[in-house]
Amino acid sequence: MIRMCAAGCDLVVLCGGLGTRLRSVVSDRPKSLAMIDGRPFLDFILEHFAHHGIARIILCTGHLGDCIDERYASFRHPYELVFSRESSPMGTAGAVKHAAGLIRSDPFMVVNGDSLIDVDPNELLGFHAAKQGWATVALASADARDDVGFVTLESRAKVTAFAEKQPGAGEKYHNAGVYVFRRAVLAEIPDHRPSSIETDLLPALLPRGVFGFLSNAPLYDIGTPERLARFQSLTTVFTNH
């Protein structure tokens, strides 16, 4: 597999979600700060990508964003950490647009702040460069979840359709919430209004080339109390690099 050095690629982490389904167990902080054995879930995301060479990370915050600022602004990190705070919910693509002035690299990566899959960004960036598309989406094998997006692929890993959060869609792959985008994509996201990567941006980019990077690694997310509890029992997956 082709690899590219991740050190020159900015990573945007989406931490501004409201976390409605998780409020019964996490109500006083963003869901990305849900505690896992005494540490925030976000720590695992940052450490995973830093381990693979990412050197500049942009945290997109919103709901209860002060909690994230307070935890990470004063820490010393082996990477540069930048904060982008939105005053009202802008959706996943809207949060990226809000941070556009802070994004330096081309391409750049985006990850959800409430999920994690053991994907090597160096391999993901190499795949993206080889395909020469506008976007690359990391994909996990589909499981029984009915609230995670399904993706249809044709030969050569080109994405032909998205069925985001549609139960019973019957496709083989889930959107794993890890993306690589050309910098030119920023101009395709509308200003000053909510927009979604999953339901707005990616479908609009299909004619320009969106490719799926297949991973055999399990996809973990903490979007519900049950999934949070599952990850709490599996932290060694990401702490033994």
Residue, then its C-alpha position, 0 to 999 in steps of 0.5 A: m500500500i502507498r504511504m504518505c507522510a501524515a506530518g504535513c497534513d492538518l487534522v480537523v476533529l469535530c467536537g461540537g455535537l450536542g450529544t443528545r442520546l448520551r445525556s443520560v450519562v454525560s450531561d455536563r460536558p461534550k460527548s467527546l469528553a466522556m470519561i474512559d477509565g478516568r480519561p476523556f474519549l478525545d484523548f484516545i483520538l488525539e493520541h492515535f493520530a499523533h502516534h501515526g505522525i499527525a503534527r497539527i490538530i484543529l479542534c472544532t468545538g461548540h456545545l460546552g466547548d469551554c470544557i475542551d478549552e480548559r482541558y487542552a489549552s494548557f497541556r503540552h502536546p507533541y503536536e500543534l493544537v488549534f481551537s475553532r469555536e462556533s457560537s451556534p450548531m453548524g453541522t459537521a461540514g459547517a464546522v469545517k467551513h468555520a475553521a477554514g481559515l485555520i486549515r493550512s494543508d492540502p489535502f486535510m483530514v477530518v474525523n468525528g470526535d465521538s468515534l474511532i477506528d484504527v486507521d493509519p493516516n499515512e496509508l489513508l493519505g497515500f490512497h487518497a493521492a493515488k485515487q486523485g479524487w476530491a474526497t476519501v472516506a474510511l469505511a468499516s464493515a457493516d454491522a447491526r447498527d442502523d444509525v450509521g451511514f451505509v456506502t455503496l462502492e463500485s470497482r476501484a473503490k469509487v463511491t457511488a451512493f450514500a445512505e446515511k443513517q437509513p435503517g435496512a439500506g442493505e449495503k456492506y460498508h459503514n462510513a467510519g467518520v474519517y475523511v481526507f479532502r482536497r482543500a478546494v472542497l472548502a469552497e463548496i461548503p456554504d457560508h453561515r448556515p448549517s451543512s452536513i458532511e454526510t448528507d450534503l457535502l459528500p453526495a454533492l462531491l460524487p461527480r468529482g470523485v469520492f473514494g472509499f478506503l476499506s478497513n478491517a478494523p472495528l469501528y467504535d463510537i460512543g454515541t449511545p450509553e451502550r456503545l460508550a460502555r462497550f468502548q470502556s471495556l476495550t480501551t487496550v485496543f488503542t493504548n498498546h501502540 
